[in-house]
Amino acid sequence: MRKNVLIGSATALVLLILLVLFALNRVTPVEHEQAVRRFHAERQEIGQHPDKDPAPATMARSKDRPDRARRGSTERGEAPVSVVPAAAEQQPSKGTPPPEKKEHGFGNPGKADPEAFPTMPVAVRPAEGVYSYKTDGHEGFEGIFDREFPPISHRTIIHTGPTTWSDHTIFSEERESWNTFEFTEGKRRVRSQRNRIKFAAYERDETVTFNPPILTTTYPWELGRTWRGTFSGETYGSFEARTVRREYMTVGGEPVHAWADRLDVELHGRIEGEVTATRWLSPEYGLTLREEYRADARLGPIHYIAEWSVTLRSVRPSV
């Protein structure tokens, strides 16, 4: 009798563990129509409150930044830009070359001539709308569990001001990320990043505001160019970025020119960790064509790890 009770208790415990793991690993894909509805809802709210940050949550406290940068430094607190050798990356990568488009200054992508690639963006920011990405990635708590992202994610682009926009990535019902960008003085910067993560009943919604904003891209592009800087706040840290690649990519059957910048960020304070992101940007569309991302962060006892690679399916927004 006692043996049967023990067996029954063990079985119940195993079933409970399986149910908990199932709940933790649950991911609910977001359909395209749902992403479109969210785009319209967010756009309407921003229209009613034009000064409202689309990534509210808990903002990190920050210090006032200086009005003017010192002589010899870039503005907004970034370290001076320095060019480093990048011999292994000086040639454009192999790919499917598009037809020659001399009117856009494309030239032949096989040439080493820097004039063969456009250096200044035609669009300083992407067009508003919903974009879909082929997605391969996973996330979880180290040593506990790990779950895969759905194969398709969506990004909504909403203009929040003359030179600013919100980039909202919807991986699933349980995982979303918002970045707020600005484009001024020939530079693209990220002002803040919000992340919402849900595992069963556990949910976190955190926003880090970068003060000053992190410089992610500087124009005109130059292979090997490196820049670095720091930011303050409740979560503070440093970053280093470098232009690492130029190539042609085929997006939805259309050849598109791309430059890739790699960004490494160290976080301290409320959130401790490291983030590495390499983004392939289109000068013609202002879009992220491809992104490879890895986050390793701690918030108290929680050790969160995520890694993904996303590729744009079409440069044309669906709305």
C-alpha positions in Angstrom: 0.0 0.0 0.0 2.8 2.4 1.0 4.7 1.5 -2.2 1.6 2.4 -4.3 1.2 5.7 -2.5 4.9 6.6 -3.2 4.5 5.6 -6.9 1.4 7.7 -7.2 3.1 10.7 -5.5 6.1 10.4 -7.8 3.9 10.2 -10.9 2.0 13.3 -9.8 5.2 15.1 -9.2 6.5 14.2 -12.7 3.2 15.3 -14.3 3.4 18.6 -12.3 7.0 19.2 -13.5 5.9 18.5 -17.1 3.0 20.9 -16.9 5.2 23.6 -15.5 7.8 23.1 -18.2 5.1 23.1 -20.8 3.7 26.4 -19.5 7.2 27.9 -19.4 8.0 26.9 -22.9 4.7 28.0 -24.4 5.0 30.4 -27.3 2.0 31.8 -29.1 2.7 33.0 -32.7 1.3 36.4 -33.7 -0.4 36.4 -37.0 0.1 39.1 -39.6 -3.4 40.5 -39.1 -2.8 40.8 -35.4 0.5 42.7 -36.0 -1.4 45.1 -38.3 -4.0 45.8 -35.6 -1.3 46.5 -33.1 0.4 48.9 -35.6 -2.8 50.9 -36.0 -3.5 51.0 -32.3 0.0 52.2 -31.4 0.0 54.7 -34.3 -3.3 56.1 -33.1 -2.1 56.4 -29.5 1.1 58.1 -30.6 -1.0 60.5 -32.8 -3.0 61.5 -29.7 0.1 61.8 -27.6 2.9 62.9 -30.0 5.4 63.4 -27.2 4.8 60.1 -25.5 7.5 57.5 -25.7 6.1 54.3 -27.3 8.2 52.3 -24.8 7.0 53.5 -21.4 7.5 50.9 -18.6 10.0 51.7 -15.9 12.5 54.3 -17.2 16.1 54.3 -16.0 17.1 57.5 -14.2 19.8 59.4 -16.0 22.0 62.4 -15.6 21.8 65.6 -17.6 24.1 65.5 -20.6 26.4 68.4 -21.6 25.0 71.0 -24.1 28.1 70.8 -26.2 30.8 68.2 -26.7 34.4 69.1 -26.0 36.6 69.9 -28.9 37.9 66.7 -30.5 34.9 64.6 -29.5 31.6 63.9 -31.2 28.4 65.3 -29.8 26.1 63.6 -27.3 29.1 62.2 -25.3 30.4 59.7 -27.8 34.1 59.0 -28.0 35.9 60.3 -31.0 35.5 58.1 -34.1 38.7 56.3 -35.1 39.3 54.1 -38.1 41.0 50.7 -37.6 42.3 48.3 -40.2 39.8 45.8 -41.5 41.7 44.1 -44.2 39.7 40.9 -44.1 36.5 42.9 -44.7 37.5 45.4 -47.3 35.9 43.4 -50.2 32.2 43.1 -50.5 30.9 39.6 -49.8 29.9 37.3 -52.6 26.3 37.2 -53.5 23.8 37.6 -56.3 24.8 40.9 -58.0 22.0 43.0 -59.1 21.7 44.6 -62.5 24.0 47.6 -62.8 22.1 50.7 -61.5 24.3 53.6 -62.5 21.6 56.1 -61.8 21.9 55.1 -58.1 25.6 54.9 -58.1 25.6 51.1 -57.5 28.2 50.2 -60.1 29.7 46.6 -60.0 29.6 45.1 -56.5 32.7 43.0 -57.4 34.9 46.1 -57.6 37.0 47.3 -54.7 36.3 50.9 -55.8 34.4 52.5 -52.9 32.4 54.5 -55.4 30.8 51.2 -56.4 28.6 51.4 -53.3 26.4 54.3 -52.2 27.5 55.9 -49.0 24.7 58.2 -48.0 21.1 56.9 -47.3 18.3 57.9 -49.6 15.8 57.3 -46.7 17.1 58.4 -43.3 14.4 56.3 -41.6 12.2 53.4 -42.8 8.7 53.9 -44.1 5.9 53.3 -41.6 4.2 49.9 -41.8 4.4 46.3 -40.8 7.3 44.1 -42.0 7.7 40.4 -41.6 11.0 38.6 -40.8 12.1 35.0 -41.1 13.2 34.1 -37.6 15.5 31.6 -36.0 16.2 32.0 -32.3 15.6 30.9 -28.8 15.5 32.3 -25.2 15.4 31.1 -21.7 16.8 31.1 -18.2 20.2 29.6 -18.0 20.3 26.1 -16.6 16.5 25.9 -16.3 14.8 25.8 -19.7 15.0 27.2 -23.2 12.3 27.8 -25.8 12.3 28.5 -29.5 10.8 31.6 -31.2 8.1 31.1 -33.9 9.5 31.0 -37.4 8.0 34.4 -38.4 8.2 37.6 -36.4 6.8 41.1 -37.3 8.2 44.6 -36.9 6.1 47.7 -36.8 7.6 51.1 -37.8 5.9 54.2 -36.5 7.2 57.8 -37.0 7.0 59.5 -33.7 8.5 62.9 -34.8 10.3 64.6 -37.7 13.5 62.6 -37.1 12.4 59.8 -34.7 10.6 56.5 -34.9 9.6 53.4 -33.0 10.8 50.0 -34.0 8.5 47.3 -32.4 9.5 43.7 -32.8 6.8 41.1 -32.1 8.3 37.6 -31.7 5.2 36.1 -30.0 2.5 36.9 -27.6 5.1 36.2 -24.9 8.0 38.2 -26.3 8.2 41.8 -27.6 10.9 44.4 -28.0 10.7 48.2 -28.7 13.5 50.4 -29.8 13.2 54.2 -30.2 15.5 55.7 -32.8 16.5 59.1 -33.9 18.3 60.4 -37.0 20.2 63.7 -36.7 23.4 65.2 -38.0 24.0 62.2 -40.3 23.9 59.7 -37.4 21.4 57.1 -36.2 21.0 56.6 -32.5 18.9 54.4 -30.2 17.3 56.3 -27.3 15.8 53.5 -25.4 15.0 49.8 -25.5 12.0 48.1 -23.9 11.7 44.3 -23.5 8.6 42.4 -22.4 9.1 38.8 -21.5 6.5 36.3 -20.2 7.1 32.8 -19.1 3.8 31.3 -17.8 2.8 33.5 -14.8 6.2 35.2 -14.7 6.4 38.5 -16.6 9.0 41.2 -16.8 8.6 44.6 -18.6 11.8 46.6 -18.5 13.0 49.7 -20.3 16.5 51.1 -20.4 16.9 54.7 -21.5 20.3 55.5 -22.9 21.6 58.9 -21.8 23.1 60.0 -24.1 21.6 57.9 -26.9 23.8 55.1 -28.3 25.3 55.9 -31.7 24.5 52.8 -33.8 25.3 54.0 -37.3 27.3 56.9 -38.7 27.1 58.1 -42.3 28.8 58.0 -44.7 29.7 54.3 -44.0 33.4 53.3 -44.0 34.6 49.8 -43.6 36.6 49.4 -40.4 35.4 52.6 -38.8 35.1 52.2 -35.0 33.4 54.3 -32.4 32.6 54.0 -28.7 30.9 55.7 -25.9 29.2 55.5 -22.5 25.7 56.1 -21.1 24.4 56.8 -17.6 21.3 56.0 -15.6 19.9 53.3 -13.3 21.3 50.9 -15.9 24.5 52.4 -17.2 27.4 51.1 -19.3 29.5 51.4 -22.4 29.4 50.4 -26.1 31.7 49.9 -29.0 30.6 49.7 -32.6 32.2 49.0 -36.0 31.2 48.9 -39.6 32.1 45.4 -40.6 30.6 44.5 -43.9 29.1 45.6 -47.2 27.2 43.4 -49.6 24.2 42.9 -51.8 21.3 40.9 -50.4 18.3 39.4 -52.1 15.1 40.4 -50.2 11.8 39.1 -51.5 13.5 38.4 -54.9 14.8 42.0 -55.0 18.5 42.9 -54.9 19.2 45.3 -52.1 22.5 46.9 -51.1 23.5 46.6 -47.4 26.0 47.8 -44.9 26.5 45.9 -41.6 27.4 47.5 -38.2 28.3 45.5 -35.2 27.4 46.9 -31.7 28.7 45.5 -28.4 27.1 46.9 -25.2 28.0 46.3 -21.6 25.3 46.9 -19.0 25.8 47.6 -15.3 23.6 48.7 -12.4 19.9 47.5 -12.3 20.6 45.2 -15.3 23.9 43.5 -15.6 25.0 41.8 -18.8 26.2 42.0 -22.4 24.4 42.5 -25.7 25.9 42.0 -29.2 24.0 43.0 -32.3 25.0 43.0 -35.9 22.5 44.7 -38.2 22.5 44.9 -42.0 21.0 48.2 -43.0 19.7 49.3 -46.4 20.7 52.9 -47.4 17.8 52.9 -49.9 15.0 51.9 -47.5 16.5 52.7 -44.1 15.4 49.2 -43.0 17.1 46.4 -41.1 17.5 43.7 -43.7 19.1 41.2 -41.3 19.9 41.1 -37.6 22.0 38.7 -35.5 21.5 39.4 -31.8 22.6 37.9 -28.5 21.7 39.0 -25.0 23.1 37.7 -21.8 21.7 39.7 -18.9 21.0 39.4 -15.2 18.2 41.2 -13.3 18.6 40.1 -9.7 18.6 36.3 -9.5 17.3 35.9 -13.0 19.9 35.0 -15.7 18.3 35.5 -19.1 19.9 34.4 -22.4 18.5 35.0 -25.8 19.9 34.6 -29.3 18.2 35.1 -32.7 18.8 35.7 -36.4 16.1 37.5 -38.4 15.9 38.2 -42.2 13.5 40.6 -43.8 11.0 39.0 -46.2 10.1 42.1 -48.2 11.2 45.7 -48.3 7.6 46.7 -48.9 5.5 47.3 -45.8 2.2 45.5 -45.8 0.3 48.6 -44.6 
